[in-house]
Amino acid sequence: MNKASHVSRVGRSPSRLNQRRFRAERRFRRLGLLGVVLALASVVFLLGTIFSSGYSAFWRLQFAVDIQFDPALMKITERPTAEELQEVHYLALFRKNLERAYPEVKKRSERRKLAQMFSESAPDVLRELVLADPTLVGETRRVWVLASSSADMIAKGNAPRDIEEKRRVLTDQQLAWLDQWEEEGLARNRFNTRFFTSGPSRSPELAGLAGAIVGSALTLLVTLIISFPVGVAAAVYLEEYAPKNRISEIIEVNINNLAAVPSIIFGLLGLAVLLNFFGLPRGTPLVGGIVLSLMTLPTIIIASRAALKAVPPSIRDGALAMGASPMQTVFHHVLPLAMPGMLTGTIIGLAQALGETAPLLMIGMFAFVADIPSGVVDQASALPVQIYLWAESSERGYVELTAAGIMVILIFLVLMNLLAVFLRKKFERRW
């Protein structure tokens, strides 16, 4: 009886064990699915938050003003020269036209509030119009002028209007003007081209990313010119020519360790060596590119070595058997087949460098540079640095610009990763 009972328990135990294993597997799969769902939800929430905060920066509010280009107001002759038109006080011309359009606004404080509804770029708009078409002198033209950042935020709903006046960005009178202009069709929203054509500005409505985009492009160009050939050459030497001894093992370990070094360390290295020792110009794409190339080199070397290892040994053996020298074998047969993987690693390394902020801050690429850089030795900013400076600004108008800048840099990162995938799929060979 006991023996039969023992046999029965032994016969049932594997089935129970399998059931416990299956239950554990199902729990593990559910946990894995839950982790994936949470990760996707976090990404969607992050992107949704950025988009909802930044999409409005791509549109700007404009107000229409009837400007009378009266020679008496401009203090010029009826047939002015180009020099006279250039020296006109266009700010005074704009304010006198506002006074003429709104004669009921008589107090000085009210006139100041009326002028504050418009951007500081209004005189520049008038100057560009007159210089482009001098026949405007003596005529009246309706001109669309950018609204101030405060009026723009209220119109977009980015700033509250149903609060007490002293806490609001616009006064009650300014709100009344805004509502009046919207009802009369004197207010409109247009695509914010300045965001992509202008440099940084202390006025949020005039600030743009053109300088930062050009600075990042020049910095990445220097990074590519330095890191790609050096990284590929190092990978080819370590994989094809370096003897397998203790020294080469130490080099390989250090390369892998350098890939995990915090980026600010490279910034400190650039500050101490490139700026203080070699005296290179501070805050330029040249120095930024050198620092980022040092940071990117380990990634390119590791990816290039992996691409070289993926080439079948039969390619090398066949080339050597046909009489090719070792150098011909590497450069004519192995390297072309490994190039897609090398390019993929390079693009991923450049994408990582595009988003780095700390090294560029350490070498001084955070200065206010209003001009767009024209070379690698001109002072410049970069996309992540510009976003950081906007995020640190106390002006509320920079909030949407910060989110819009993040959207732009994310688009560049996605495009660079898609390019890496495309190159790998197009040139990859399977054996």
GIMO-V225149 format. One record per residue. SS is DSSP state (H for helix, E for strand, C for the rest). PSI is psi in whole degrees, -180 to 180 (* if undefined). Layout:
# GIMO-V225149
SS,PSI ; SS,PSI
This chain:
# GIMO-V225149
C,-48 ; H,-37 ; H,-41 ; H,-40 ; H,-40 ; H,-42 ; H,-39 ; H,-41 ; H,-39 ; H,-37 ; H,-31 ; H,-20 ; H,-41 ; H,-36 ; H,-44 ; H,-38 ; H,-42 ; H,-40 ; H,-41 ; H,-39 ; H,-44 ; H,-40 ; H,-41 ; H,-39 ; H,-41 ; H,-40 ; H,-41 ; H,-40 ; H,-39 ; H,-42 ; H,-41 ; H,-43 ; H,-39 ; H,-41 ; H,-42 ; H,-43 ; H,-43 ; H,-40 ; H,-46 ; H,-41 ; H,-39 ; H,-42 ; H,-44 ; H,-42 ; H,-43 ; H,-50 ; H,-39 ; H,-39 ; H,-44 ; H,-45 ; H,-44 ; H,-27 ; H,-24 ; H,-15 ; H,-30 ; H,-18 ; H,-18 ; H,3 ; E,142 ; E,142 ; E,137 ; E,147 ; E,145 ; E,135 ; E,131 ; E,112 ; E,125 ; E,111 ; C,69 ; C,126 ; H,-31 ; H,-41 ; H,-34 ; H,-13 ; C,48 ; C,171 ; C,169 ; C,-26 ; C,78 ; C,156 ; C,170 ; H,-34 ; H,-39 ; H,-43 ; H,-33 ; H,-31 ; C,5 ; C,142 ; C,89 ; H,-26 ; H,-44 ; H,-38 ; H,-43 ; H,-44 ; H,-37 ; H,-35 ; H,-35 ; H,-43 ; H,-37 ; H,-37 ; H,-27 ; C,75 ; C,-19 ; C,-17 ; C,102 ; C,-33 ; C,149 ; H,-39 ; H,-37 ; H,-37 ; H,-37 ; H,-41 ; H,-37 ; H,-44 ; H,-30 ; C,-11 ; C,-17 ; E,156 ; C,161 ; C,-12 ; C,-1 ; H,-47 ; H,-36 ; H,-36 ; H,-45 ; H,-41 ; H,-45 ; H,-39 ; H,-46 ; H,-42 ; H,-33 ; H,-31 ; C,87 ; H,-15 ; H,-7 ; H,-21 ; C,125 ; C,-4 ; C,172 ; E,129 ; E,138 ; E,124 ; E,134 ; E,123 ; E,142 ; E,140 ; E,159 ; C,163 ; H,-37 ; H,-46 ; H,-38 ; H,-43 ; H,-41 ; H,-44 ; H,-34 ; H,-13 ; C,13 ; C,-9 ; C,139 ; C,143 ; C,-16 ; C,49 ; C,174 ; C,152 ; H,-39 ; H,-17 ; H,-4 ; C,153 ; C,-19 ; C,148 ; C,172 ; H,-41 ; H,-41 ; H,-37 ; H,-39 ; H,-41 ; H,-43 ; H,-47 ; H,-39 ; H,-44 ; H,-35 ; H,-39 ; H,-36 ; C,0 ; C,20 ; C,10 ; E,139 ; E,159 ; E,133 ; E,157 ; E,136 ; C,83 ; C,-27 ; H,-26 ; H,-27 ; H,-6 ; H,-11 ; C,159 ; C,-169 ; C,153 ; C,155 ; C,-6 ; C,121 ; H,-36 ; H,-16 ; H,-7 ; C,145 ; C,177 ; C,7 ; H,-47 ; H,-41 ; H,-38 ; H,-46 ; H,-41 ; H,-42 ; H,-41 ; H,-45 ; H,-40 ; H,-44 ; H,-32 ; H,-46 ; H,-41 ; H,-44 ; H,-44 ; H,-34 ; H,-49 ; H,-36 ; H,-55 ; H,-39 ; H,-44 ; H,-43 ; H,-42 ; H,-42 ; H,-41 ; H,-42 ; H,-43 ; H,-49 ; H,-33 ; H,-32 ; H,-29 ; H,-30 ; C,135 ; C,146 ; C,85 ; C,-171 ; H,-35 ; H,-46 ; H,-34 ; H,-40 ; H,-40 ; H,-44 ; H,-41 ; H,-42 ; H,-36 ; H,-44 ; H,-36 ; H,-35 ; H,-28 ; C,-20 ; C,4 ; C,135 ; C,142 ; H,-27 ; H,-24 ; H,-40 ; H,-35 ; H,-42 ; H,-37 ; H,-44 ; H,-39 ; H,-43 ; H,-40 ; H,-55 ; H,-41 ; H,-52 ; H,-36 ; H,-53 ; C,-16 ; C,30 ; C,155 ; C,136 ; C,142 ; C,33 ; E,156 ; H,-26 ; H,-52 ; H,-42 ; H,-40 ; H,-39 ; H,-44 ; H,-45 ; H,-30 ; H,-38 ; H,-38 ; H,-30 ; H,-24 ; H,-49 ; H,-41 ; H,-44 ; H,-41 ; H,-45 ; H,-45 ; H,-38 ; H,-39 ; H,-39 ; H,-38 ; H,-38 ; H,-38 ; H,-28 ; C,-15 ; C,127 ; C,143 ; H,-24 ; H,-30 ; H,-45 ; H,-46 ; H,-41 ; H,-42 ; H,-43 ; H,-37 ; H,-29 ; C,2 ; C,6 ; C,145 ; C,164 ; H,-39 ; H,-41 ; H,-38 ; H,-43 ; H,-50 ; H,-24 ; H,-22 ; H,-53 ; H,-49 ; H,-44 ; H,-35 ; H,-29 ; H,-10 ; H,-40 ; H,-44 ; H,-36 ; H,-43 ; H,-38 ; H,-47 ; H,-37 ; H,-45 ; H,-40 ; H,-39 ; H,-40 ; H,-37 ; H,-38 ; H,-41 ; H,-32 ; H,-33 ; C,4 ; C,136 ; C,-44 ; H,-47 ; H,-37 ; H,-33 ; H,-37 ; H,-28 ; C,8 ; C,21 ; C,38 ; C,10 ; C,157 ; C,106 ; C,104 ; C,-30 ; C,148 ; C,127 ; C,145 ; C,-3 ; C,173 ; C,-10 ; C,6 ; C,146 ; E,138 ; C,168 ; C,-174 ; C,163 ; H,-54 ; H,-34 ; H,-42 ; H,-41 ; H,-41 ; H,-42 ; H,-40 ; H,-40 ; H,-30 ; H,-9 ; C,147 ; C,-15 ; C,130 ; C,-26 ; C,-18 ; H,-7 ; H,-50 ; H,-31 ; H,-37 ; H,-49 ; H,-39 ; H,-38 ; H,-39 ; H,-40 ; H,-42 ; H,-46 ; H,-33 ; H,-38 ; H,-43 ; H,-41 ; H,-42 ; H,-43 ; H,-39 ; H,-38 ; H,-37 ; H,-38 ; H,-40 ; H,-43 ; H,-41 ; H,-46 ; H,-40 ; H,-44 ; H,-34 ; H,-41 ; H,-3 ; C,141 ; C,138 ; C,142 ; C,*
